[in-house]
Structures are given as C-alpha cells and as structure tokens.
Amino acid sequence: MLKLKFEHLIIICLLLTSCKTENKNEQYVSEINLTENLSDFTNRMTEKDTIRIFAELNMEWWIRRDELLITKKNNEIQLQATIKEDSTFEMKFQMRTNKLPTIKLKNLNNEFEQHFVNKINRTEYNSGEQYIYKIMAPNDTLTFYTRGLADKGREVKDYYELMSQYYPNEKEFIPIEIVEKNEIE
C-alpha cells in the first residue's frame, strides 16, 4: 500500500513538472504592429516588448548614430539612449560611445510617437535617399528617409529638439552653432 502511494506521488510530480515545462516552451508573440500602432505603440507595450530606434545622423564628414531602446518595467516606459560618434571628424571610424542614463519616458499624450507620426510620409523610399530612422519592433520595422543634405540637416535639428525634451541637460542634443560667413568678417 505504501509503495502504491509512493508511485502515485511520483506520477503526479512528473505530470506537474511536464505541465510547467510546456508553459515555458510557449513563446511570447507581441501585438505591436508599427504600421498600425505607430501613434501609440508605448501604450500597447508589455514588459516583454522592446522597441529599438536607430537615428542615423551622418552628414558629410560627420558620423553619428544614436540607438534608442524603449522598454517597459513596472508599468513605466523607459528610454535608454546610446550615442556612437566618430571622434576624429575625418571618417576614420574611431567611435566614441556615450551610454546615457535610462530615464522614465513621460509620454502622456504620445508626444514621443507623434514625432514619427508627423513624418510617416518619409517611409516611402525614392532612389538615392538615405535613412534617418529605423524603428524596429518585434513584428515589423519602419524606415524613414531624408531627401538631400539640407533636408537631413533639418531632420537632425528636429531630432535634437525631440531628444532634448527627454534629456534636457545633455550636451549631446545641443546643436552646433553655425557661424555665417558675414559674422566672421
């Protein structure tokens, strides 16, 4: 009788263990689809979702790429920015990396997403264009393009203005002052 009870206990333990491993094998499938949810993707995020945004800010001899990581933890959206820039300004690709502190993304009216929603027409690629943003979600990627150097300059300035709202005291997002030729003379 005791042997029978012990065998039943072992069988029950095996069944419970196998049930738990089956649940671990289930993979999470994100419900975020950028083409449909660009305007409020941070509201739709779960703690298992990660959004990556690459800002390709290169212009002429200046090489810079920002990587933004958006996650959710304890029901708060977090933003972590990493700046990678060629420190030589001679296209030698001696990159300096500045990983900024993770901050809580205060995004009450989806202002962060609105920056990209206002630029949705930039997702249409035309020959010769360069990308400025790649937003990568678990299910899809949106790529935004610029048209020429002047357009790229305006977009870089617009990006700096966006990021300075979230990192107000960070020198990385202060545009370089351009001195006009008449001011030098």
C-alpha positions as CSV (number, residue, x, y, z in Angstrom):
1,M,0.0,0.0,0.0
2,L,2.8,2.4,0.9
3,K,4.6,1.5,-2.3
4,L,1.5,2.2,-4.3
5,K,1.1,5.7,-2.7
6,F,4.7,6.5,-3.4
7,E,4.3,5.5,-7.1
8,H,1.2,7.7,-7.4
9,L,3.1,10.6,-5.8
10,I,5.9,10.2,-8.3
11,I,3.5,10.1,-11.3
12,I,1.7,13.2,-10.0
13,C,5.1,15.0,-9.7
14,L,6.1,14.0,-13.2
15,L,2.8,15.3,-14.6
16,L,3.1,18.6,-12.8
17,T,6.7,19.0,-14.0
18,S,5.8,18.3,-17.6
19,C,2.9,20.8,-17.4
20,K,5.3,23.5,-16.2
21,T,7.8,22.9,-19.0
22,E,5.1,23.0,-21.6
23,N,4.2,26.5,-20.5
24,K,7.8,27.6,-20.6
25,N,8.0,26.5,-24.2
26,E,5.2,28.8,-25.3
27,Q,6.7,31.8,-27.0
28,Y,5.5,35.3,-26.5
29,V,4.0,37.0,-29.6
30,S,3.9,40.8,-29.5
31,E,0.8,42.5,-30.5
32,I,2.6,45.7,-31.6
33,N,2.5,46.4,-35.3
34,L,4.2,49.7,-36.1
35,T,2.3,50.3,-39.4
36,E,-1.0,50.2,-37.5
37,N,0.1,51.3,-34.0
38,L,2.8,53.9,-34.6
39,S,0.8,56.7,-32.9
40,D,0.5,54.8,-29.5
41,F,3.0,51.9,-29.5
42,T,4.2,52.8,-26.0
43,N,0.7,52.3,-24.7
44,R,0.5,48.9,-26.3
45,M,3.8,47.6,-25.0
46,T,4.1,44.8,-22.4
47,E,7.1,44.1,-20.3
48,K,8.2,41.6,-22.9
49,D,8.3,44.1,-25.7
50,T,11.3,46.1,-26.8
51,I,11.4,48.8,-29.4
52,R,14.7,49.9,-31.0
53,I,15.1,53.1,-32.8
54,F,18.3,53.8,-34.8
55,A,18.8,57.5,-35.7
56,E,21.4,57.7,-38.5
57,L,22.5,61.4,-38.2
58,N,25.6,61.2,-40.6
59,M,26.2,64.3,-42.7
60,E,29.2,64.8,-45.0
61,W,32.3,64.0,-42.7
62,W,30.3,63.8,-39.5
63,I,29.4,60.2,-38.5
64,R,26.9,59.7,-35.7
65,R,24.4,57.0,-34.9
66,D,22.1,57.1,-31.9
67,E,20.4,54.0,-30.6
68,L,17.3,54.3,-28.5
69,L,16.0,51.4,-26.6
70,I,12.4,51.6,-25.3
71,T,11.2,49.1,-22.7
72,K,8.5,48.7,-20.1
73,K,9.3,47.9,-16.5
74,N,6.9,48.2,-13.5
75,N,4.3,49.6,-15.8
76,E,6.5,52.5,-16.8
77,I,8.0,53.1,-20.2
78,Q,11.8,53.6,-20.1
79,L,14.1,55.2,-22.6
80,Q,17.8,54.5,-22.9
81,A,19.9,56.3,-25.4
82,T,23.4,55.4,-26.7
83,I,25.3,57.8,-28.9
84,K,28.1,56.5,-31.2
85,E,30.1,59.2,-32.9
86,D,33.3,59.2,-34.9
87,S,35.6,61.3,-32.7
88,T,38.0,62.2,-35.5
89,F,35.6,64.0,-37.8
90,E,37.8,62.6,-40.6
91,M,35.8,59.4,-41.3
92,K,38.4,57.2,-39.5
93,F,35.5,55.5,-37.6
94,Q,37.2,55.8,-34.2
95,M,33.9,55.7,-32.5
96,R,33.3,57.2,-29.1
97,T,30.3,55.7,-27.2
98,N,28.2,57.6,-24.7
99,K,25.5,55.5,-23.0
100,L,23.1,57.9,-21.4
101,P,21.2,57.0,-18.2
102,T,17.9,55.2,-18.6
103,I,15.0,57.6,-17.9
104,K,11.3,57.2,-17.4
105,L,9.6,58.3,-20.6
106,K,6.9,60.8,-19.7
107,N,4.6,60.4,-22.7
108,L,1.2,61.4,-21.5
109,N,-0.2,62.4,-24.9
110,N,2.0,60.2,-27.0
111,E,4.3,63.1,-27.9
112,F,7.2,60.7,-28.5
113,E,5.3,58.7,-31.1
114,Q,3.9,61.9,-32.6
115,H,7.4,62.9,-33.7
116,F,7.4,59.9,-36.0
117,V,3.7,60.0,-37.0
118,N,4.3,63.5,-38.4
119,K,7.0,62.0,-40.6
120,I,5.1,59.0,-41.9
121,N,5.4,60.2,-45.5
122,R,9.1,59.7,-45.1
123,T,8.7,55.9,-45.1
124,E,8.3,55.9,-48.9
125,Y,11.7,55.3,-50.4
126,N,12.9,57.1,-53.5
127,S,16.1,56.3,-55.3
128,G,19.2,58.0,-53.7
129,E,17.6,58.7,-50.3
130,Q,19.3,57.9,-47.0
131,Y,17.6,56.7,-43.9
132,I,17.4,58.8,-40.8
133,Y,15.3,56.5,-38.6
134,K,14.7,52.8,-38.3
135,I,12.1,51.8,-35.8
136,M,12.3,48.1,-35.0
137,A,9.5,46.3,-33.2
138,P,9.2,42.5,-32.7
139,N,6.9,42.2,-35.7
140,D,8.0,44.8,-38.2
141,T,10.3,47.7,-39.0
142,L,9.6,51.2,-40.3
143,T,12.4,53.1,-42.1
144,F,12.2,56.9,-42.5
145,Y,14.3,58.7,-45.3
146,T,15.6,62.2,-46.0
147,R,16.0,63.9,-49.4
148,G,19.3,65.7,-49.7
149,L,21.7,67.3,-47.3
150,A,19.5,70.4,-46.3
151,D,16.6,68.1,-45.6
152,K,18.8,65.9,-43.5
153,G,20.1,68.9,-41.5
154,R,16.5,70.0,-40.7
155,E,15.7,66.4,-39.6
156,V,18.8,66.2,-37.4
157,K,17.8,69.5,-35.7
158,D,14.3,68.3,-35.2
159,Y,15.6,65.1,-33.7
160,Y,17.8,67.1,-31.3
161,E,14.8,69.1,-30.2
162,L,12.8,65.9,-29.5
163,M,15.6,64.3,-27.5
164,S,16.4,67.5,-25.5
165,Q,12.8,67.2,-24.1
166,Y,13.8,63.9,-22.5
167,Y,17.4,64.7,-21.8
168,P,17.2,68.4,-21.1
169,N,20.7,68.9,-19.7
170,E,22.5,66.6,-22.1
171,K,25.1,68.3,-24.3
172,E,24.7,65.5,-26.9
173,F,21.5,67.1,-28.1
174,I,22.6,70.7,-28.3
175,P,23.0,71.7,-32.0
176,I,26.4,73.0,-33.1
177,E,26.3,76.8,-33.7
178,I,26.9,77.6,-37.3
179,V,28.7,80.8,-37.9
180,E,27.7,82.7,-41.0
181,K,30.5,83.9,-43.2
182,N,29.4,87.6,-42.7
183,E,29.7,87.2,-38.9
184,I,33.4,86.1,-39.3
185,E,34.4,89.1,-41.3
